[in-house]
């Protein structure tokens, strides 16, 4: 754990006095201290292209009056810098009644270890694995023309100090391992990409040559794409596979259930609390309490313990995801969903691990029920309008379904629709729920935070598919 005051001219009493004085007449606020160490290593074109290490230390100071947020940040932790920030905040805000309950529940839960994954494995050992990946894939298949592999690791230590001297701390490890392989056959080139990650050490993923599993999956996806044909277009049934396809739920539905959009009434769900918004059997939760997962948090970036928040239960809208500001203004409580990319950014209500829970059906049942449709296994990029929930997603692995059977792989399929409508078109929910492999990053208001998704296979009765088939 970083001791933020060790290398500064501040002591604990100085900090407590400045924070308490600044926030005396505010509704809420905190001093957020952060120390982040990160690395990235990239292999490409048969050689190590880059190896970077960085360290960033700083604070963000926030004061809130009613719904107005004043924010100041600095990469210098010193008495002068903190006092300057305090003056900036006090000059920006008018006094408020300060009636909000500042107390934060305590927690003894820990969902990951206090480790620095970067230091747990030597640079040479990481370089060795990346070179092994390159050699393994090139020897495995003569059609391999390009291999790209990368490691990224991070340790983020935070401390949150509130008025009255309350202090909360967390140490957050995070790693990711990615492999991309390009194949060329008969003049056609296709790529397969796969990655894994989470809040633990590299060793958890690399022991027993586990890196080979990532290589094999990237190679399999590239091989499937080499055999693909143009995707059909039109309105049809769509079966989504388990795991990563839940990114569609995250984007098209999850953002619409964040507190700020609903307080401002810009979400399609803002006036539907307690109403049926999805098919029977559809239950969606946002859970920050799953051990070592990419989207999990022991405490959020305001110090609130994380939790499992039921958003939709058997089709009924139950809750929104809340940070402290939006919870106060909506007369409810924080769900531990207040997150920020780093100390330079303000807190927003954000997703953690967003999941559709399992149902009763098998994937085989779903496939057999479809005369004409597609089976979407994985997605790449997409676009979403959070206000309406309208989305366009590109399938990176998908197959035709003809007369109840999976057919040829298809290329160029896009799924088009809107989240609120799609929820009502779900007719079967599978019993095969799976987490994503741990690579998700969510963007909102210019901030990126690590997230997770999960779902079982689901059957959507009616969806527009954009295709390239003439």
C-alpha positions in Angstrom: 0.0 0.0 0.0 1.4 3.4 -1.0 1.9 5.8 1.9 1.0 9.0 0.1 2.3 11.4 2.7 5.8 9.9 3.1 7.4 12.0 0.3 5.4 15.1 0.9 5.5 18.0 3.4 2.0 17.0 4.6 1.1 15.1 7.7 -2.2 13.4 8.5 -3.5 16.3 10.6 -2.7 18.8 7.8 -4.7 16.7 5.4 -7.6 16.1 7.7 -7.8 19.8 8.6 -7.8 21.0 4.9 -10.4 18.4 3.8 -12.7 19.1 6.7 -12.4 22.9 6.2 -13.0 22.6 2.5 -16.1 20.4 2.8 -17.6 22.0 5.9 -20.5 23.5 4.0 -20.8 21.0 1.2 -23.2 18.2 0.6 -20.4 15.7 -0.2 -16.9 15.4 -1.4 -13.6 13.7 -0.7 -9.8 13.8 -1.3 -8.8 10.9 -3.6 -5.2 9.9 -3.6 -3.8 7.5 -6.2 -0.5 5.8 -7.0 -0.5 3.7 -10.2 2.3 1.6 -11.6 1.8 0.1 -15.0 3.6 -1.7 -17.8 3.0 -2.8 -21.4 5.0 -5.2 -23.5 4.3 -5.8 -27.2 5.7 -8.4 -29.6 5.0 -7.9 -33.3 6.8 -8.9 -36.6 8.9 -11.5 -34.9 10.4 -9.1 -32.4 9.7 -7.2 -29.2 8.4 -3.8 -30.5 8.0 -2.0 -27.2 8.3 -2.3 -23.5 7.0 0.5 -21.3 6.8 1.1 -17.6 5.2 4.1 -16.1 4.3 5.5 -12.6 1.7 8.1 -11.8 1.0 9.7 -8.5 -1.6 12.4 -7.7 -4.8 13.5 -6.1 -8.2 14.6 -7.0 -10.2 16.9 -4.6 -13.9 17.0 -5.0 -16.6 19.2 -3.4 -20.3 18.9 -4.2 -23.1 21.4 -3.5 -26.6 20.2 -4.5 -25.8 18.9 -8.0 -22.8 21.2 -8.8 -19.4 19.4 -8.7 -16.2 21.4 -8.2 -13.1 19.3 -9.0 -9.4 20.0 -8.8 -6.5 17.6 -9.3 -2.7 17.6 -9.2 0.2 15.3 -9.8 2.0 17.0 -6.9 1.1 15.9 -3.4 2.1 18.8 -1.2 0.7 21.3 1.3 0.8 24.1 -1.2 -0.9 22.1 -3.9 -3.6 20.8 -1.6 -4.3 24.3 -0.2 -4.5 25.7 -3.7 -7.0 23.0 -4.7 -9.0 23.8 -1.5 -9.2 27.5 -2.4 -10.3 26.7 -5.9 -13.1 24.5 -4.7 -14.3 27.0 -2.1 -14.3 29.8 -4.6 -16.3 27.7 -7.1 -19.1 26.5 -4.8 -21.8 28.3 -2.9 -22.4 27.0 0.6 -24.9 24.2 1.0 -26.8 22.9 4.0 -24.5 19.9 4.2 -27.3 17.6 5.2 -26.3 14.5 3.3 -25.3 11.5 5.4 -21.5 11.2 4.8 -21.1 7.9 6.6 -19.9 5.0 4.5 -20.6 1.4 5.5 -17.6 -0.6 6.5 -16.5 -3.9 4.8 -14.1 -6.7 5.6 -14.5 -8.3 2.2 -11.5 -8.4 -0.2 -12.0 -9.6 -3.7 -8.4 -9.6 -4.8 -4.9 -9.7 -3.1 -2.8 -6.6 -2.3 -0.1 -7.5 -4.9 1.9 -5.8 -7.6 1.7 -8.2 -10.6 4.4 -6.3 -12.4 7.0 -7.1 -9.8 5.9 -10.8 -9.3 7.4 -11.9 -12.7 10.7 -10.6 -14.2 10.7 -8.7 -17.5 12.9 -11.5 -19.0 10.3 -14.2 -18.1 7.6 -12.1 -19.8 9.7 -11.6 -22.9 10.4 -15.3 -23.0 6.7 -16.2 -23.0 5.9 -13.7 -25.8 8.7 -15.1 -27.9 7.4 -18.6 -27.2 3.9 -17.5 -28.4 5.4 -16.3 -31.6 7.4 -19.5 -32.3 4.5 -21.8 -31.2 2.0 -20.2 -33.6 4.4 -20.0 -36.6 5.3 -23.6 -36.2 1.7 -24.7 -35.7 0.5 -23.5 -39.0 2.4 -22.5 -42.2 -0.3 -20.1 -43.2 0.4 -17.8 -40.2 1.7 -14.5 -41.6 1.5 -12.3 -38.6 1.6 -12.8 -34.8 1.0 -10.0 -32.3 1.1 -10.7 -28.5 1.1 -8.4 -25.6 1.1 -8.2 -21.8 -0.2 -5.3 -19.8 -0.1 -5.0 -16.0 -1.1 -2.5 -13.3 -1.1 -1.9 -9.6 -3.3 0.9 -8.4 -3.2 2.0 -4.8 -5.9 4.4 -3.6 -6.8 6.3 -0.4 -10.0 8.2 0.1 -10.1 10.8 2.9 -13.4 12.4 4.0 -14.4 15.2 6.2 -13.7 14.2 9.9 -10.6 12.2 9.0 -12.3 9.0 7.7 -9.9 7.2 5.5 -10.5 4.2 3.2 -7.8 2.3 1.2 -7.6 -0.3 -1.6 -4.9 -1.9 -3.7 -6.0 -3.1 -7.1 -4.0 -5.4 -9.3 -4.9 -5.9 -13.0 -3.4 -7.8 -15.8 -4.2 -8.7 -19.4 -2.6 -11.1 -22.0 -3.6 -10.8 -25.7 -2.8 -12.7 -28.8 -3.6 -11.8 -32.4 -2.8 -14.1 -35.4 -3.3 -13.5 -39.1 -3.6 -16.3 -41.6 -3.3 -16.2 -45.3 -4.6 -18.9 -47.7 -5.2 -18.6 -51.4 -4.8 -14.9 -51.3 -7.3 -14.4 -48.5 -6.2 -12.9 -45.1 -8.2 -13.3 -41.9 -7.3 -12.5 -38.3 -8.2 -14.1 -35.0 -7.9 -12.3 -31.6 -8.2 -13.6 -28.1 -7.2 -12.4 -24.7 -7.5 -13.1 -21.0 -7.2 -11.0 -17.8 -8.2 -10.2 -14.3 -7.2 -8.9 -10.9 -4.4 -11.3 -10.1 -0.8 -12.2 -11.0 0.4 -13.2 -14.5 1.3 -16.6 -13.1 -2.3 -17.5 -12.7 -2.7 -17.3 -16.5 0.7 -18.6 -17.6 1.5 -21.5 -15.4 1.4 -25.0 -17.0 1.8 -23.4 -20.4 -1.8 -21.9 -20.2 -0.6 -19.3 -22.7 -1.0 -22.0 -25.3 -4.8 -22.0 -24.8 -4.9 -18.4 -25.7 -2.8 -19.1 -28.9 -5.1 -22.0 -29.9 -8.2 -19.9 -29.5 -6.9 -17.0 -31.6 -5.8 -19.5 -34.2 -9.2 -21.2 -34.2 -11.0 -17.9 -34.7 -8.7 -16.9 -37.6 -9.3 -20.4 -39.2 -13.0 -20.1 -38.9 -12.9 -16.6 -40.5 -10.9 -18.0 -43.4 -13.8 -20.4 -44.2 -16.5 -17.8 -43.8 -18.9 -16.5 -46.5 -20.8 -13.3 -46.7 -23.5 -12.8 -44.1 -27.2 -12.8 -44.9 -29.3 -9.7 -44.2 -32.8 -9.0 -42.9 -34.9 -9.6 -39.9 -34.4 -13.0 -38.3 -33.9 -15.0 -35.1 -30.5 -14.6 -33.4 -28.9 -17.0 -30.9 -26.2 -15.2 -28.8 -23.6 -17.5 -27.4 -22.5 -17.4 -23.7 -19.9 -15.1 -22.2 -18.5 -12.3 -24.3 -21.7 -11.6 -26.3 -23.1 -10.0 -23.1 -21.1 -6.9 -24.2 -24.3 -6.2 -26.2 -26.3 -6.2 -22.9 -23.6 -4.0 -21.3 -23.7 -1.4 -24.0 -27.3 -1.4 -25.2 -29.0 -1.9 -21.8 -26.5 -1.4 -19.0 -25.6 2.2 -19.7 -29.3 3.0 -19.7 -29.6 1.7 -16.1 -26.9 4.0 -14.7 -28.2 6.6 -12.3 -27.1 9.8 -13.9 -28.9 9.2 -17.2 -32.1 8.3 -15.3 -31.9 11.3 -13.0 -31.5 13.5 -16.0 -34.4 11.6 -17.7 -32.2 10.9 -20.8 -32.4 7.1 -20.5 -35.2 5.1 -22.1 -35.7 3.4 -18.7 -36.0 6.6 -16.5 -39.8 6.3 -15.9 -40.1 2.5 -15.9 -39.1 1.5 -12.3 -41.2 -1.4 -11.2 -42.5 -2.0 -14.6 -42.0 -4.9 -17.0 -39.1 -4.0 -19.3 -38.0 -7.5 -20.4 -39.3 -11.0 -21.1 -40.2 -13.3 -18.2 -37.1 -15.1 -17.1 -34.7 -12.2 -17.9 -32.7 -11.3 -14.8 -29.8 -8.9 -15.1 -27.4 -8.0 -12.3 -24.3 -5.8 -11.9 -22.0 -7.5 -9.5 -18.7 -6.1 -8.1 -18.2 -9.0 -5.6 -16.8 -11.8 -7.9 -13.3 -12.7 -6.8 -10.4 -11.6 -9.0 -12.7 -10.5 -11.9 -11.7 -7.5 -14.0 -14.8 -5.5 -13.1 -14.8 -6.3 -9.4 -14.0 -3.8 -6.7 -13.6 -4.1 -2.9 -14.7 -0.5 -2.6 -15.7 1.9 -5.3 -13.8 5.2 -6.0 -15.9 7.0 -3.3 -15.1 4.3 -0.7 -18.5 2.6 -0.8 -18.3 -1.2 -0.5 -19.2 -2.9 -3.7 -22.3 -5.1 -3.9 -24.4 -7.3 -6.2 -27.1 -5.0 -7.6 -30.2 -6.6 -9.1 -31.2 -4.4 -12.1 -33.9 -6.4 -13.7 -35.6 -9.4 -12.1 -37.8 -11.7 -14.1 -38.4 -8.9 -16.5 -39.2 -6.2 -13.9 -37.0 -3.1 -13.5 -35.8 -3.1 -9.9 -32.8 -0.7 -9.5 -30.4 1.7 -11.2 -26.6 1.8 -10.6 -25.8 4.7 -8.3 -22.9 6.7 -7.1 -23.3 9.0 -4.0 -24.2 12.2 -5.9 -27.0 10.7 -8.0 -28.2 8.5 -5.1 -28.6 11.6 -3.0 -30.5 13.6 -5.7 -32.7 10.6 -6.4 -33.4 9.9 -2.7 -31.8 6.5 -2.6 -28.5 4.9 -1.7 -25.3 4.3 -3.5 -24.8 0.8 -5.0 -21.0 1.1 -4.8 -20.9 2.0 -8.5 -19.0 5.3 -8.3 -16.0 5.0 -10.5 -13.3 7.1 -12.2 -10.5 6.3 -14.6 -7.9 8.0 -12.4 -7.4 10.9 -10.1 -7.7 13.4 -13.0 -11.4 12.5 -13.5 -14.6 13.0 -11.6 -16.8 10.1 -10.3 -19.6 8.7 -12.5 -22.0 5.8 -11.9 -20.5 2.9 -13.9 -20.9 -0.8 -14.5 -18.7 -3.5 -12.9 -19.5 -7.1 -13.9 -22.8 -6.9 -15.8 -24.5 -10.2 -16.2 -27.7 -11.9 -17.4 -28.4 -14.8 -15.1 -29.0 -18.4 -16.2 -32.3 -19.9 -17.3 -33.6 -23.4 -18.0 -33.0 -23.9 -21.7 -30.1 -25.6 -23.6 -28.2 -24.0 -26.5 -29.3 -27.0 -28.6 -32.9 -26.3 -27.9 -32.4 -22.7 -29.2 -30.6 -23.8 -32.3 -33.2 -26.4 -33.2 -36.0 -23.9 -32.9 -34.6 -21.6 -35.6 -35.5 -22.2 -39.2 -33.4 -19.3 -40.5 -31.1 -17.1 -38.4 -27.6 -16.6 -37.1 -25.6 -17.8 -34.2 -23.3 -15.0 -32.9 -20.4 -16.2 -30.8 -18.3 -13.1 -30.4 -18.4 -9.4 -31.1 -15.9 -6.7 -32.0 -16.6 -3.0 -32.1 -20.0 -1.4 -32.0 -21.9 1.9 -31.6 -24.6 2.7 -29.1 -26.8 5.7 -28.4 -27.3 5.6 -24.7 -30.4 7.8 -24.7 -32.4 5.5 -27.0 -30.4 2.2 -26.5 -30.0 1.9 -30.3 -27.0 -0.1 -31.3 -25.0 -1.6 -34.1 -22.6 -4.4 -33.3 -20.1 -6.2 -35.5 -19.8 -10.0 -35.2 -16.3 -11.3 -35.2 -17.4 -14.9 -35.1 -20.9 -16.0 -36.3 -22.6 -18.8 -38.1 -25.7 -19.4 -40.2 -28.5 -21.4 -38.7 -30.6 -23.3 -41.3 -33.5 -25.6 -40.4 -32.3 -26.0 -36.8 -28.7 -26.7 -37.6 -25.5 -24.6 -37.4 -24.2 -24.0 -40.9 -21.3 -22.1 -42.4 -19.3 -19.4 -40.6 -20.3 -16.0 -41.9 -18.4 -12.7 -42.2 -19.6 -9.1 -42.1 -22.7 -9.7 -39.9 -23.9 -6.7 -37.9 -26.6 -6.8 -35.3 -28.9 -3.8 -35.3 -31.6 -2.8 -32.8 -32.3 -1.1 -29.5 -31.8 -2.4 -26.0 -35.3 -1.9 -24.6 -36.9 -3.7 -27.6 -34.4 -6.6 -27.6 -35.1 -7.3 -24.0 -38.7 -8.1 -24.8 -37.7 -10.3 -27.8 -35.8 -12.8 -25.6 -37.7 -16.1 -25.7 -35.2 -18.6 -24.3 -32.5 -18.1 -21.6 -29.9 -20.8 -21.5 -28.5 -22.8 -18.6 -24.9 -22.3 -19.6 -23.9 -18.9 -18.2 -20.3 -18.0 -18.7 -18.0 -15.0 -17.8 -16.1 -13.2 -20.5 -12.3 -13.9 -20.6 -11.4 -10.7 -18.8 -10.6 -8.1 -21.4 -13.4 -5.5 -21.2 -12.9 -1.8 -21.0 -15.9 0.5 -20.8 -15.9 4.1 -22.1 -18.2 6.9 -20.8 -17.7 10.6 -20.9 -14.1 10.2 -22.0 -13.2 7.8 -19.2 -12.2 4.2 -19.5 -12.6 1.7 -16.7 -12.1 -2.1 -16.6 -15.4 -4.1 -16.6 -16.7 -7.6 -17.0 -19.7 -9.2 -18.6 -21.4 -12.6 -18.5 -24.5 -14.3 -19.9 -25.8 -17.7 -20.9 -26.9 -18.4 -24.5 -30.1 -16.5 -25.3 -32.6 -16.7 -28.2 -33.8 -13.4 -29.6 -36.9 -13.9 -31.7 -36.6 -10.9 -33.9 -33.6 -8.8 -34.7 -32.2 -6.9 -37.7 -29.1 -8.4 -39.2 -27.0 -6.4 -41.6 -25.0 -8.5 -44.0 -22.8 -8.5 -47.0 -24.4 -11.3 -49.0 -25.6 -10.0 -52.5 
